[in-house]
Amino acid sequence: MSGSGLRERKKAKTREAILREAFRLFRERGYNATTVEQIAAAAEISPATFFRYFPTKEHLVALDRFPPLVEALADQPPGPPVAVLRGAFRTAFAALSAEEIAAGHAREVFAATVPELLVANLRKTPGVIREVGEIVADKAGRAADDPRIRNAIGAVVGVVAMVWLQWAQDPDMDGPAEIDTALAHLESGLGLSRRP
């Protein structure tokens, strides 16, 4: 393994340790009662190192971290918006191990149950959707303000949110597979004649 590959792996392990310890402390003490200093100590790093990975405590549960959709979108070939977004979800989930998917899912469920985190993620939503919209519009050969792009992204967000809510209630569900199946159904026009 090259030196840069080793560094990236070490950075990924540090990031995962921060997240693991943060969410353990959040469950034990509560989100508001847990400090960055406590998280850093539990992850065996300095607070300065914590801030190199996460600018604030809120960023531990940032909406755009799981799956890493924006990065996956950039790698998709041109095509219709729903197909591009479906491909991005597939790519993003395929890049994660089963443990990373489970840990990310647990974090997202937690974020949806803490009012301050829910509000923080809602504040980020317009920016994330704007960024996704620009990439999707480019892949579709359309302007970012094209209402059809807005509609397609809204439909995908709604479908994924519905699956995510079900996945939160049923952690044994294969969330990535269900998201892909749901997006295939959306892509085919949402017909009710048979299950996709």
N, C-alpha and C positions, 0 to 999 in steps of 0.2 A: 504494500500500500504506500502511495506517495506521501510526502510530508504534508501537502495540502489536504489530501484525503483523510489523513490521521487527525489533522487539526479540526476539520469539519465534523468528523465523528466525535471528537472530544467536546466540541461545542454543542452538538446535538445531545450528548449525554448530560452535559451540564444543564442545558435547557430543560430536559426531561426531569432531572433531579429537582430543579426549582419548582416545576409544575407539580410534581408528585408531592413534595413536602408542603407546598402552599395549600394544596387541596386537602391534604391530611389535616393540617392545622385549621383550615376553614371549617372542616367537619367537626373537629374537636372543640374549637374555641369560638367559632363564628367568624364570618368574614370581617365584620367591623372591628372585632377585638384582636385580630391578627395583624401584626405589623410587618413591614418589609424586613426589619432587623431580625425578627423571629424566623421569618422564612429563610433569610440568608444563613442564619446560624444553623437551622435544621438541614439545609442543603450543603453545609460546610463550605460556604463562600462568603466573601465580604459583601456588605450592602452596595459598594461601588460596582462589584461584578454583577450583582442582581440588576442594577440599572443599565448595564451594558446589554442585557438581554430583554428587559422589560422596562420601558420608561416610567410606568406607574404600576401600582398594584392592580388597577382596573384592567391593564393590558394582559394580565394573566388569563382573562376570560374573554378576550376580544373576539367579536363576532366573526371576523374574517380569518381566523386561524385554523378552523377545523370544518370541513377539509380545506387544504390550501388551494382554494378554487381559482383565485386570480392568477397564480403561477401556472396552474394547469390549463387555464383558458388560453394563455399566450401560446401554448404548444399545439393547440387544436388547428386542424386544417379549416379553410373557409367553408362555410355552409350555412344552412338555416339556423336561426337562433336556438331553437329547442335542441336540435341535433348537436350543436356546438356545446351547449351547456351540459347536455347529457354526457358527451364525451369528456368534458372537463371533470365532472363528478367521478366518472369511471377512472380517469387518470389519477385524480387526487387520492381516491381510496386505494387504488392499486399500489401507490407509492408508500402506503402505510402498512405496518405489520398489524396482526390481529390485536396485539397488546396495545399498540398506539391507537387503533380504532376504538378499543374498549375504554382506554384512558381518556381519549378525546370526547367520547360520548358521555362518560361520567361527568367530565368538566362542563359540557354543554347543558346537561340536565341540571347540574348544580347551579349554573349561571341563570337558568330559567326560573329557579326557585328563590333566589335572593333578590329582593326588589331593587336594591341599588345597582346590581349587576344587570338586571333586566333593563333598567332605565339607561344605563351606560351603553348597552348594546343597541337599544332603540335609537340613541343619539348618533351612533355610528352608521346606522342603516342607510341613510341617504347617500353618504359618501361611498360606501361599499357598492351600492346599486349603481351609482353614477360610474364608478370605475369599471364594473362588470359591463354596464351598458355600452361604454365606449369600445371595449374590446369586442363584444358581441356584434355591435353595429359594424365595426371594421371587418369582422369575419364574414358578415352577411352582405358587405358592399353597400351599406346604407348609412345615412346620417345618424349620429347619436341621438338626435331629438325626434327621430321618426317614431310616431305613435305605435307602429307595429312592433318596434323593438321593445318599447315600454311594455306593451301588452304581453309579448312573449316572455320577457323577464318576470313580469308579475305573475304569469301563469306558472312558470317554473318555481318561483319562490313559494307560491301558495301550495303547490303539490309537494315540494320538499318539506315545507313546514308541517303539513298534515302527516306525512310519513314520520317526521321527526317526533311529533307529539305522540304518535302510536309507539314509536321506538322507546320513548321515555317511559311509557307505561309497561313495556314488554322488553326488558333488556336482553332477552334471549333471541329476539328477532334478528334476522340478518339484515340490518339497516341498509348497508350499501346495496345489497341485492334488491331490496324493496324499493329503494330510491330509483335504481336503474329501471325496474319494472314499471314503476309509476311514471317515470319520464318517457318510457317507450309508449305507454298508454296515451300520454299527452301528445307525443310526437305523431301517433297514429290518428289523432282527432277525437280522443275520449269516447269512442264508441262503446256501447254497453252489450254488444252481441256476445262477446266472449272475454274471458280474462286474458290480458296480454301475456 
